[in-house]
Amino acid sequence: MGEVNQAALKEQALLATQAWFERVVLGLNLCPYAHQPAKSGSIRFCTFFESDEESLFECLARELELLANSAAGELETTLIVLPVGFEDFFFYLSMLEAVDNWLAKNGWEGLFQVASFHPNYQFDGSSADDRGNLTNRSPYPILHLLREESLTKIVDSGADTAAVPERNIARITGLTDAEVGELFPYIHQKPL
């Protein structure tokens, strides 16, 4: 990919992902715990343009080191946007499994975890056109690096984290077709 094309795609991917994050994740309150880091500017968005595991693991190591060496109030979480190479959802899932194994092998398990988002996200046991899949559908494949310590604090605070997925599915399935089209313009499938 040419340098100019990559720069344009990087800008497009970051803008689309940030718009999705603001309009869908925050706007629909899909992650009630994301509002404070968003307000404080402690969420990092970055892109990765390779598709081989070794380069991906190098990127993960850099981003995890950055998170580990930063206070949570300064840098809470990172979304790594993958504009090329992971368009196929099942290839993305196999990469996600390799990432989880890499985290464990390299001592990051228990410190960080990865949440996944993809334009063709499909929950196990659901059909491709199940509207509930929209809770994890993003404009580009994403690896979302989360601090385990922050997640533990949320659970320990008494927040009903177990209710979030069901509430999100109810919220998404309650959207009209027009709202789905407006919030998810990057989904090029039949209406969900």
PATI-331519 format. One record per atom (N, C-alpha, C): residue in one letter; x, y, z. Coordinates in pm, whole numbers, padded with zeros to 5 digits, always signed. Atoms other than C-alpha are relative to their C-alpha. Example, Ala and Ser with C-alpha at 12.3 -4.5 7.8 and 13.67 -1.06 7.14 Angstrom:
# residues 2
a+00089-00119+00000a+01230-00450+00780a+00090+00120+00000s-00082-00119-00006s+01367-00106+00714s-00077+00109+00073
//
This chain:
# residues 192
m+00085-00118+00000m+00000+00000+00000m+00089+00123+00000g-00080-00122+00008g+00140+00338-00095g-00012+00084+00126e-00003-00082-00121e+00233+00586+00176e-00119+00096+00007v+00113-00093+00003v-00035+00835+00066v-00130-00075+00027n+00121+00079-00021n-00304+00565+00048n-00011-00046+00145q+00002+00046-00139q-00204+00430+00389q-00036+00114+00094a+00031-00116-00084a-00216+00778+00543a-00149+00035-00009a+00142-00030+00019a-00562+00838+00394a-00087-00105+00068l+00076+00107-00063l-00688+00498+00510l+00010+00009+00152k-00018-00016-00144k-00542+00557+00856k-00094+00107+00053e+00088-00108-00043e-00728+00888+00885e-00146-00042-00008q+00138+00047+00017q-01050+00735+00749q-00037-00100+00109a+00028+00103-00099a-01026+00435+00984a-00012+00060+00140l+00005-00062-00132l-00955+00648+01290l-00125+00086+00016l+00119-00084-00008l-01233+00898+01212l-00127-00084+00010a+00119+00087-00003a-01488+00622+01144a-00012-00072+00134t+00002+00071-00128t-01389+00434+01459t-00036+00095+00114q+00034-00097-00104q-01402+00745+01676q-00147+00042-00008a+00142-00033+00016a-01744+00835+01531a-00087-00113+00052w+00073+00117-00051w-01868+00480+01600w+00004-00002+00153f-00016+00001-00145f-01731+00500+01954f-00091+00105+00065e+00082-00108-00057e-01905+00832+02020e-00149-00023-00020r+00143+00011+00032r-02237+00760+01846r-00062-00131+00049v+00056+00130-00035v-02279+00390+01921v+00037-00039+00143v-00042+00048-00132v-02071+00292+02225v-00045+00097+00110l+00041-00099-00100l-02124+00617+02418l-00145+00043-00019g+00134-00051+00029g-02441+00740+02246g-00112-00094+00041l+00100+00099-00041l-02633+00418+02308l+00029-00055+00140n-00042+00043-00134n-02456+00370+02643n+00027-00150+00005l-00030+00143+00003l-02338+00024+02537l+00107-00038+00102c-00098+00023-00106c-02044+00055+02775c-00009+00117+00097p+00017-00111-00094p-02148+00266+03073p+00129+00042+00069y-00128-00028-00066y-01790+00251+03202y+00096+00077-00090a-00088-00069+00095a-01644+00423+02893a-00015+00152+00007h+00025-00145+00000h-01789+00767+02962h+00111+00079+00071q-00102-00075-00074q-01534+00875+03225q+00133+00004-00075p-00126-00009+00076p-01222+00773+03025p-00014+00086-00127a+00020-00083+00119a-01373+00937+02716a+00002+00148+00038k+00005-00139-00046k-01443+01257+02909k+00139+00051+00038s-00134-00043-00044s-01089+01264+03051s+00105-00011-00111g-00095+00012+00111g-00928+01186+02714g+00104-00108+00020s-00098+00105-00029s-00759+00869+02841s-00022-00127-00083i+00018+00111+00093i-00864+00646+02549i+00088+00025-00121r-00090-00012+00115r-00605+00585+02279r-00057-00079-00118f+00038+00064+00125f-00701+00504+01919f+00126-00005-00087c-00114+00012+00091c-00426+00370+01691c-00032-00102-00108t+00024+00093+00111t-00401+00172+01368t+00118-00095-00016f-00101+00101+00031f-00210-00139+01261f-00027-00046-00143f+00019+00026+00143f-00153-00209+00890f+00062-00129-00051e-00058+00127+00044e+00015-00550+00880e-00104-00109+00022s+00092+00110-00028s-00153-00889+00881s+00073-00125+00047d-00073+00117-00049d+00124-01121+01001d+00007+00004+00153e+00003+00011-00145e+00129-01246+01360e+00119+00069+00067e-00118-00057-00064e+00485-01139+01438e-00011+00152+00013s+00017-00146-00004s+00416-00775+01348s-00111+00040+00096l+00111-00030-00091l+00086-00783+01536l+00046-00013+00145f-00048+00018-00137f+00256-00918+01848f+00096+00112+00040e-00088-00114-00029e+00519-00643+01823e-00083+00125+00031c+00091-00113-00025c+00238-00385+01803c-00065-00015+00138l+00062+00024-00131l+00063-00544+02103l+00099+00028+00112a-00101-00022-00103a+00386-00541+02303a+00022+00149+00024r-00019-00145-00013r+00436-00170+02232r-00118+00065+00071e+00120-00062-00058e+00077-00079+02318e-00021-00042+00145l+00014+00046-00139l+00071-00293+02634l+00104+00065+00090e-00105-00070-00077e+00402-00143+02750e-00042+00144+00026l+00046-00137-00016l+00258+00203+02692l-00108+00008+00108l+00104+00004-00103l-00050+00115+02898l+00059-00028+00138a-00059+00040-00128a+00155-00054+03171a+00083+00111+00063n-00087-00108-00050n+00386+00246+03201n-00073+00133+00015s+00081-00122-00014s+00100+00499+03214s-00100-00019+00113a+00105+00004-00101a-00132+00581+03500a-00135-00014-00072a+00131+00021+00062a-00491+00474+03430a-00070+00132-00030g+00062-00130+00024g-00605+00835+03460g+00057+00072-00121e-00067-00059+00116e-00359+00929+03188e-00032-00078-00128l+00030+00088+00113l-00416+00630+02957l-00070-00124+00055e+00080+00109-00056e-00696+00393+03053e-00005-00122-00090t+00026+00111+00091t-00742+00183+02743t+00043+00037-00141t-00042-00022+00138t-00637+00141+02380t-00085-00082-00095l+00067+00070+00108l-00833+00052+02069l+00094-00003-00119i-00086+00018+00116i-00612-00090+01794i-00090-00032-00118v+00085+00014+00119v-00791-00047+01461v+00080-00071-00108l-00067+00084+00100l-00704-00304+01192l-00066+00019-00136p+00069-00030+00126p-00804-00149+00856p+00022-00101-00112v-00028+00096+00107v-00643-00419+00638v+00046-00133+00059g-00051+00131-00036g-00579-00790+00662g-00090-00085+00086f+00085+00077-00091f-00854-00894+00903f-00148+00016-00033e+00138-00021+00043e-01170-00831+00700e-00086-00126+00018d+00072+00125-00017d-01267-01200+00717d-00018-00027+00150f+00027+00014-00143f-01437-01254+01054f+00062-00126+00059f-00053+00124-00056f-01324-01613+01095f+00153+00002+00008f-00144-00021-00010f-00962-01522+01019f+00030+00089+00121y-00014-00089-00115y-01000-01241+01274y-00012-00079+00131l+00018+00081-00120l-01128-01492+01532l+00122-00087+00028s-00120+00083-00022s-00828-01720+01477s+00116+00088+00048m-00102-00094-00047m-00600-01417+01520m-00026+00037+00145l+00035-00035-00137l-00787-01326+01839l+00041-00111+00097e-00044+00113-00083e-00721-01673+01979e+00152+00001+00016a-00147-00010-00007a-00351-01634+01893a+00042+00114+00092v-00030-00114-00087v-00352-01295+02069v-00019-00039+00147d+00024+00043-00138d-00505-01445+02385d+00112-00093+00048n-00111+00091-00035n-00241-01721+02382n+00129+00078+00020w-00120-00082-00011w+00033-01461+02327w+00000+00078+00131l+00009-00072-00127l-00092-01256+02624l+00040-00089+00116a-00032+00094-00108a-00072-01562+02850a+00148-00037-00001k-00140+00043+00014k+00268-01670+02719k+00098+00110+00039n-00091-00112-00023n+00417-01322+02762n-00026+00077+00129g+00018-00058-00133g+00296-01248+03114g-00100+00113+00011w+00098-00109-00004w+00015-01005+03029w-00136-00047+00052e+00128+00053-00048e-00272-01236+03132e-00017+00039+00147g+00024-00047-00135g-00431-01105+03450g+00025+00149+00016l-00026-00145-00001l-00307-00754+03374l-00087+00071-00103f+00079-00056+00109f-00487-00690+03046f-00083-00109-00066q+00078+00091+00083q-00756-00851+02836q-00040+00074-00127v+00035-00057+00130v-00876-00798+02481v-00149-00021-00025a+00138+00007+00046a-01232-00717+02380a+00003+00012-00152s-00005+00006+00146s-01320-00773+02015s-00123+00063-00064f+00104-00063+00081f-01520-00577+01760f+00037-00019-00146h-00025+00029+00142h-01559-00645+01388h-00125+00038-00080p+00118-00035+00082p-01786-00527+01102p-00096-00117-00023n+00084+00118+00021n-01915-00885+01063n-00011-00085+00126y+00003+00074-00126y-01917-00981+01431y-00126-00085+00007q+00113+00091-00015q-02138-01280+01498q+00021-00082+00126f-00009+00077-00123f-02199-01424+01842f-00022-00147-00030d+00014+00144+00014d-02165-01799+01871d-00146-00039+00021g+00138+00044-00010g-02503-01958+01810g-00102+00095-00060s+00094-00095+00061s-02655-01652+01643s+00012-00007-00152s-00007-00006+00146s-02737-01605+01277s+00070+00130-00039a-00075-00118+00047a-02540-01353+01070a-00086+00126+00001d+00086-00118+00005d-02844-01124+01044d-00070+00029+00134d+00055-00027-00133d-02927-01132+01418d+00041+00141+00042r-00028-00140-00033r-02954-00769+01521r+00085+00014+00126g-00081-00003-00122g-02794-00848+01857g+00149+00005-00028n-00141-00005+00037n-02461-00887+01675n+00052+00143-00012l-00041-00140+00016l-02459-00509+01625l+00070+00055+00123t-00066-00050-00121t-02344-00465+01985t+00152-00008-00012n-00145+00016+00019n-01998-00577+01869n+00044+00027-00143r-00037-00033+00138r-02001-00452+01510r+00052+00143-00008s-00071-00128+00012s-01760-00171+01438s+00034+00023-00147p-00030-00026+00141p-01656-00002+01112p+00121-00078-00051y-00121+00076+00034y-01321-00189+01116y+00025-00101+00111p-00039+00091-00109p-01182-00487+01308p+00079+00078+00105i-00064-00071-00112i-01064-00371+01651i+00043-00101+00106l-00043+00065-00123l-00861-00512+01938l-00004+00107+00108h+00015-00099-00107h-00963-00326+02253h+00073-00052+00123l-00082+00040-00114l-00699-00351+02527l-00056+00063+00127l+00062-00044-00124l-00852-00330+02873l+00087-00037+00120r-00072+00028-00124r-00687-00307+03215r-00086-00090+00090e+00072+00090-00091e-00791-00601+03437e-00030+00071+00132e+00018-00071-00127e-00744-00381+03745e-00122+00092-00006s+00115-00089+00015s-00999-00131+03614s-00130-00079-00005l+00120+00084+00007l-01247-00409+03534l-00035-00053+00138t+00023+00050-00136t-01203-00551+03885t-00061+00109+00087k+00056-00112-00078k-01272-00207+04038k-00147+00021-00033i+00140-00016+00041i-01594-00183+03837i-00087-00107+00065v+00075+00111-00060v-01710-00526+03957v-00010+00020+00151d-00003-00018-00146d-01604-00453+04317d-00087+00117+00046s+00083-00115-00036s-01801-00126+04310s-00148-00037+00010g+00139+00045-00005g-02120-00330+04285g-00075+00021-00130a+00065-00020+00130a-02192-00242+03923a-00052-00134-00053d+00060+00122+00054d-02421-00496+03758d+00053-00026-00141t-00064+00021+00130t-02179-00585+03479t-00064-00115-00077a+00061+00115+00068a-02360-00912+03405a-00123+00040-00080a+00122-00044+00069a-02670-00719+03294a+00030+00079-00127v-00033-00088+00113v-02484-00506+03038v-00024-00067-00135p+00021+00059+00134p-02480-00755+02744p-00148-00015-00037e+00143+00017+00030e-02853-00835+02770e-00068+00135-00022r+00056-00134+00017r-02941-00467+02813r+00039+00058-00135n-00047-00051+00129n-02730-00381+02508n-00075-00064-00116i+00074+00070+00106i-02899-00646+02294i-00143+00054-00007a+00137-00055-00001a-03241-00516+02404a-00001+00140-00062r-00007-00136+00055r-03136-00159+02319r+00016-00004-00152i-00027+00011+00144i-03001-00258+01975i-00120-00056-00075t+00113+00060+00070t-03296-00479+01884t-00122+00092+00000g+00109-00097-00003g-03527-00191+01976g+00016+00115-00099l-00022-00107+00098l-03376+00037+01711l-00085-00024-00125t+00071+00011+00128t-03575+00109+01396t+00101-00029-00111d-00089+00022+00114d-03434+00015+01056d+00074+00128-00038a-00063-00129+00033a-03367+00385+00993a+00112+00032+00098e-00103-00025-00100e-03174+00416+01320e+00121-00091-00021v-00110+00093+00028v-02969+00105+01238v+00080+00051-00119g-00068-00052+00118g-02890+00250+00895g+00084+00122+00030e-00072-00122-00036e-02784+00580+01049e+00121-00029+00090l-00108+00030-00095l-02572+00431+01330l+00104-00097-00054f-00090+00103+00053f-02418+00148+01128f+00008+00009-00152p-00001-00017+00146p-02369+00287+00774p+00102-00089-00070y-00107+00083+00057y-02066+00061+00719y-00042-00145-00016i+00045+00138+00014i-02272-00256+00733i-00068-00014-00135h+00047+00014+00138h-02324-00362+00374h-00074-00131-00019q+00078+00121+00010q-02565-00644+00436q-00146+00040-00008k+00142-00031-00002k-02939-00674+00416k-00034+00059+00137p+00035-00062-00128p-03115-00476+00690p-00013-00105+00110l+00010+00091-00115l-03086-00638+01030l-00124+00031+00080
//
